[in-house]
Amino acid sequence: MLVAGGASAGTQTPLDEAGFKRCLVSLQETARAEGIDETIVTDTLGNLKIVNRVIQLDRKQPEFTQTFAGYFNKRVTDWRVQQGRKLLKEHRPLLDKLTKEYGVPPQYLVAFWGMETNFGGYKGKMPVLDSLATLACDHRRSAYFTQELMQALKLKQKYGFSDDKMVGSWAGAMGHTQFMPTAYANYAVDGDGDGKADLWNSTDDALSSAAYFLQQLGWHRNERWGREVTLPKDFDYAHLSDGKTKTLADWAKLGLTQANGGKLPALDMQATLHVPAGHTGPAFITYQNFDVMMRWNRSVFYALSVGHLADRIAGAGHLQVPAPEQQALSRETIKQMQSKLNDLGYDVGKPDGILGPKSIAGLRSYQLSKGLVADGFPQQQTLQVMGLL
């Protein structure tokens, strides 16, 4: 299939100035077919610039995988908690109104705001239209970013945004809530009533949009995201291997308690257990709203951080079991582990250095076969048994 830049996705021809110019011509035809004003097609789209830094960032993969502690402790900070509590009070009337209308409690909206841009402190400085055009003309994800570029141009057309105002992340996320253009077009709300949904400059618009977005993603009113739990000493980690939820009542029968020692509610509510740092770290039970949070950002670490930050902003204390400091593993080590698991008959897919669900499930099965703690975490003992350390 031909991508916007005119190169076959299989050839992966590097994008250069000449290829970018040819691509812009193709994108202009796409924009016209989308009904975008000729002025924007000619004066804006026709004059966009290639941003090589964006390609570099899109290709960049960290040499080492990030640990839960490395991720969590940098994001759920005391400063962010205190600032979140301050802003919770400052914006309470609006937040209470949004909770009534959309069902999302105030602390979650503030937590997402804090996680995305440090409460508006850093919204990104990359030129969104240039960045999106560069990525649309690159072979890797051309179709996706072409769609996002068209939506960004339509936003410019609808609201009259200037090019220099439309700044954000290198991938095109914008404003206090870091919405991609399609999310902006579908879910941005004019919260302050000025006739324009401005996610860069209007806190009311940004928080209202976050509330509407979460509602549309399926937020369950009057339900938590989840909670920290304590596992019994003899817990059978095989219960993690089936990938299925259990009711809170069933988890309670297996000996799980709230982190403060209290009993889990004896409810039929479905819940999933997470041990993001293995058996030496904190454990969490998560509910349907956690799945909604994962639709905002497909990262378990992200969703756990938002959930706990929301709890802290609402007055809760630190985790009962802190996230343990652990050595980050290189992607090459993870690849070697995945290859070893495949060789032993545990199908974890193509080795890619990313510890995804299939790799975790395969590792649990291997750990069970060796009499190790089957938490699916590549702890040092497991890697030693595998001959990788």
Secondary structure, 3 states (H helix, E strand, C coil): CECCCCCECCCCCCCCHHHHHHHHHHHHHHHHHCCCCHHHHHHHHHHCCCCHHHHHHHHCCCCECCCHHHHHHHHCCHHHHHHHHHHHHHCHHHHHHHHHHHCCCHHHHHHHHHHHHCCCCCCCCEEHHHHHHHHHHCCCCHHHHHHHHHHHHHHHHHHCCCCCCCEECCCCCECCCCECHHHHHHHCCCCCCCCCCCCCCCHHHHHHHHHHHHHHHCCCCCCCCEEEEECCCCCCHHHHCCCCCEEHHHHHHCCCEECCCCECCCCCCEEEEECCCCCCCCEEEECHHHHHHHHHCCCHHHHHHHHHHHHHHCCCCCCCCCCCCCCCCEHHHHHHHHHHHHHCCCCCCCCCCCCCHHHHHHHHHHHHHCCCCCCCCCCHHHHHHCCCC
